[in-house]
Amino acid sequence: MKIMRLLRTFEWRVLPILAKGLIGSGFLALLCRQREDRWLERWLPLIQARAMGLAVLEIGCGDGRDTAIIHRAGLKVKAIDISSAMVKRASVRVPSAVFFVQDLRAPFPIDRTGVVISSLSLHYFSWDETLDIIRRIRAVLWPGGILLCRLNSTKDVNFGAKGHAKIDNDFYLVHGTPKHFFDRSLIFKVFSGWKVLHIEEKETHRFILPKTIWEVILEVETK
Ligand SMILES: C[S@@+](CC[C@H](N)C(=O)[O-])C[C@H]1O[C@@H](n2cnc3c(N)ncnc32)[C@H](O)[C@@H]1O
């Protein structure tokens, strides 16, 4: 079953790049690179300063990779994901974090926090739903609170930014899943009213093929 799914969803266009990678870097090295994704580590001092003693809210936590990094830094975490299978894996990884199986489009299970983290989980929604989620993130953050997020880049051609059915501008149906892709101007548009502390477009190597993402740190502007 897993093999059938892999064959169905594999981006065959990238086979030549993959083959070049296999020959150039060696298969073992490529496999190891899948595990390197410690993007949060450099932000831990900032997260610690802004958490204000409250639990960090992580949205779309997946299998708890980032949850574990936050927890190891001595911070409390409350994490949400729609997939009960993912939450099960995350709670095995970080038993003392608090997990919620829920849709991000439903109200968040906390009143206030100083830090929200969203790694590759804000791109599944229509424009209005995306704006509403961002509005609710803003509502739970204290003044001076921050959102750390990673977003699909419009250059992320290995993971759907090209060659898929268009739903709307930079919004495609990628193997049955709707996915938004962002350029710099769209990020400033979607986060209008926020203070951008950091914005960087980069490649990650958590998967075998490089993935192009934006890493963005935003602060709730105090009026
Ligand atoms: C690409 S994964 C990222 C996981 C994790 N943040 C990481 O970087 O390893 C996206 C996650 O968002 C979750 N997700 C997708 N749609 C969601 C929704 N409507 N509500 C909550 N979580 C959702 C998926 O289950 C998945 O675990």
The ligand as a Tripos MOL2 file, in Angstrom:
@<TRIPOS>MOLECULE
LIG
   27    29     1     0     0
SMALL
NO_CHARGES

@<TRIPOS>ATOM
      1 C1          3.9350   19.4550    6.6430 C.3       1 LIG1
      2 S1          3.3420   18.8860    8.1670 S.3       1 LIG1
      3 C2          4.3880   19.7990    9.2980 C.3       1 LIG1
      4 C3          4.4860   19.1350   10.6290 C.3       1 LIG1
      5 C4          5.4470   19.8010   11.6270 C.3       1 LIG1
      6 N1          5.0580   21.1520   11.9360 N.3       1 LIG1
      7 C5          6.8630   19.7530   11.1120 C.2       1 LIG1
      8 O1          7.3700   20.7650   10.6080 O.co2     1 LIG1
      9 O2          7.4580   18.6580   11.1890 O.co2     1 LIG1
     10 C6          1.7830   19.7170    8.3270 C.3       1 LIG1
     11 C7          0.9470   19.2740    9.5100 C.3       1 LIG1
     12 O3         -0.2500   20.0670    9.5580 O.3       1 LIG1
     13 C8         -1.3310   19.2210    9.9210 C.3       1 LIG1
     14 N2         -2.5740   19.7820    9.4080 N.ar      1 LIG1
     15 C9         -3.0020   19.8260    8.1230 C.ar      1 LIG1
     16 N3         -4.2060   20.4010    8.0590 N.ar      1 LIG1
     17 C10        -4.5520   20.7330    9.3190 C.ar      1 LIG1
     18 C11        -5.6980   21.3360    9.8970 C.ar      1 LIG1
     19 N4         -6.7420   21.7190    9.1600 N.pl3     1 LIG1
     20 N5         -5.7340   21.5300   11.2430 N.ar      1 LIG1
     21 C12        -4.6830   21.1160   12.0080 C.ar      1 LIG1
     22 N6         -3.5680   20.5410   11.5180 N.ar      1 LIG1
     23 C13        -3.5030   20.3410   10.1930 C.ar      1 LIG1
     24 C14        -0.9970   17.8820    9.2950 C.3       1 LIG1
     25 O4         -1.6640   16.8220    9.9470 O.3       1 LIG1
     26 C15         0.5210   17.8200    9.4520 C.3       1 LIG1
     27 O5          0.9080   17.1620   10.6230 O.3       1 LIG1
@<TRIPOS>BOND
     1     1     2 1
     2     2     3 1
     3     2    10 1
     4     3     4 1
     5     4     5 1
     6     5     6 1
     7     5     7 1
     8     7     8 2
     9     7     9 1
    10    10    11 1
    11    11    12 1
    12    11    26 1
    13    12    13 1
    14    13    14 1
    15    13    24 1
    16    14    15 ar
    17    14    23 ar
    18    15    16 ar
    19    16    17 ar
    20    17    18 ar
    21    17    23 ar
    22    18    19 1
    23    18    20 ar
    24    20    21 ar
    25    21    22 ar
    26    22    23 ar
    27    24    25 1
    28    24    26 1
    29    26    27 1
@<TRIPOS>SUBSTRUCTURE
     1 LIG1         1 GROUP 0 **** ****
